[in-house]
Amino acid sequence: MTNQIQNPNDKKVYDLEERTATFGESIVEFAQKLPNTTVIRPLVSQVVRSGTSIGANYMEADAAESKRDFKHKISLCRKEAKETMHWVRMLTKAYPVKKDKCKQLWKEAHELTLIFSTILKGKKK
């Protein structure tokens, strides 16, 4: 398996390993800047877990032992990306001061969800 995909429309190679790691780092940095309140604390815990596990699951998918294992790990990536979208939305509501950053993180999680969905559509067999 490879961790790079190419968009046929623009000939760029996209490194999903790097992209998911960078996203996880962005989640961590964002979480460190939020106040430690009774409402925000559990939301931060959840978004850090889901947002950083996307990359970990992708690393496992890249080292998959079979097509079935690969499909399962990519499904987990998609699931965690979708979950991250939810937690970011909740953080936006809990701490509207960071709405712009939340919007950026939500957008990237959404794009990752679409990428993993596309990979899964290509791996149905």
Secondary structure as a PSIPRED ss2 file (coil, helix, strand):
# PSIPRED VFORMAT (PSIPRED V4.0)

   1 M C   1.000  0.000  0.000
   2 T C   1.000  0.000  0.000
   3 N C   1.000  0.000  0.000
   4 Q E   0.000  0.000  1.000
   5 I E   0.000  0.000  1.000
   6 Q E   0.000  0.000  1.000
   7 N C   1.000  0.000  0.000
   8 P C   1.000  0.000  0.000
   9 N C   1.000  0.000  0.000
  10 D C   1.000  0.000  0.000
  11 K C   1.000  0.000  0.000
  12 K C   1.000  0.000  0.000
  13 V E   0.000  0.000  1.000
  14 Y E   0.000  0.000  1.000
  15 D E   0.000  0.000  1.000
  16 L H   0.000  1.000  0.000
  17 E H   0.000  1.000  0.000
  18 E H   0.000  1.000  0.000
  19 R H   0.000  1.000  0.000
  20 T H   0.000  1.000  0.000
  21 A H   0.000  1.000  0.000
  22 T H   0.000  1.000  0.000
  23 F H   0.000  1.000  0.000
  24 G H   0.000  1.000  0.000
  25 E H   0.000  1.000  0.000
  26 S H   0.000  1.000  0.000
  27 I H   0.000  1.000  0.000
  28 V H   0.000  1.000  0.000
  29 E H   0.000  1.000  0.000
  30 F H   0.000  1.000  0.000
  31 A H   0.000  1.000  0.000
  32 Q H   0.000  1.000  0.000
  33 K C   1.000  0.000  0.000
  34 L C   1.000  0.000  0.000
  35 P C   1.000  0.000  0.000
  36 N C   1.000  0.000  0.000
  37 T C   1.000  0.000  0.000
  38 T C   1.000  0.000  0.000
  39 V C   1.000  0.000  0.000
  40 I H   0.000  1.000  0.000
  41 R H   0.000  1.000  0.000
  42 P H   0.000  1.000  0.000
  43 L H   0.000  1.000  0.000
  44 V H   0.000  1.000  0.000
  45 S H   0.000  1.000  0.000
  46 Q H   0.000  1.000  0.000
  47 V H   0.000  1.000  0.000
  48 V H   0.000  1.000  0.000
  49 R H   0.000  1.000  0.000
  50 S H   0.000  1.000  0.000
  51 G H   0.000  1.000  0.000
  52 T H   0.000  1.000  0.000
  53 S H   0.000  1.000  0.000
  54 I H   0.000  1.000  0.000
  55 G H   0.000  1.000  0.000
  56 A H   0.000  1.000  0.000
  57 N H   0.000  1.000  0.000
  58 Y H   0.000  1.000  0.000
  59 M H   0.000  1.000  0.000
  60 E H   0.000  1.000  0.000
  61 A H   0.000  1.000  0.000
  62 D H   0.000  1.000  0.000
  63 A C   1.000  0.000  0.000
  64 A C   1.000  0.000  0.000
  65 E C   1.000  0.000  0.000
  66 S C   1.000  0.000  0.000
  67 K H   0.000  1.000  0.000
  68 R H   0.000  1.000  0.000
  69 D H   0.000  1.000  0.000
  70 F H   0.000  1.000  0.000
  71 K H   0.000  1.000  0.000
  72 H H   0.000  1.000  0.000
  73 K H   0.000  1.000  0.000
  74 I H   0.000  1.000  0.000
  75 S H   0.000  1.000  0.000
  76 L H   0.000  1.000  0.000
  77 C H   0.000  1.000  0.000
  78 R H   0.000  1.000  0.000
  79 K H   0.000  1.000  0.000
  80 E H   0.000  1.000  0.000
  81 A H   0.000  1.000  0.000
  82 K H   0.000  1.000  0.000
  83 E H   0.000  1.000  0.000
  84 T H   0.000  1.000  0.000
  85 M H   0.000  1.000  0.000
  86 H H   0.000  1.000  0.000
  87 W H   0.000  1.000  0.000
  88 V H   0.000  1.000  0.000
  89 R H   0.000  1.000  0.000
  90 M H   0.000  1.000  0.000
  91 L H   0.000  1.000  0.000
  92 T H   0.000  1.000  0.000
  93 K H   0.000  1.000  0.000
  94 A H   0.000  1.000  0.000
  95 Y C   1.000  0.000  0.000
  96 P H   0.000  1.000  0.000
  97 V H   0.000  1.000  0.000
  98 K H   0.000  1.000  0.000
  99 K H   0.000  1.000  0.000
 100 D H   0.000  1.000  0.000
 101 K H   0.000  1.000  0.000
 102 C H   0.000  1.000  0.000
 103 K H   0.000  1.000  0.000
 104 Q H   0.000  1.000  0.000
 105 L H   0.000  1.000  0.000
 106 W H   0.000  1.000  0.000
 107 K H   0.000  1.000  0.000
 108 E H   0.000  1.000  0.000
 109 A H   0.000  1.000  0.000
 110 H H   0.000  1.000  0.000
 111 E H   0.000  1.000  0.000
 112 L H   0.000  1.000  0.000
 113 T H   0.000  1.000  0.000
 114 L H   0.000  1.000  0.000
 115 I H   0.000  1.000  0.000
 116 F H   0.000  1.000  0.000
 117 S H   0.000  1.000  0.000
 118 T H   0.000  1.000  0.000
 119 I H   0.000  1.000  0.000
 120 L H   0.000  1.000  0.000
 121 K H   0.000  1.000  0.000
 122 G H   0.000  1.000  0.000
 123 K C   1.000  0.000  0.000
 124 K C   1.000  0.000  0.000
 125 K C   1.000  0.000  0.000
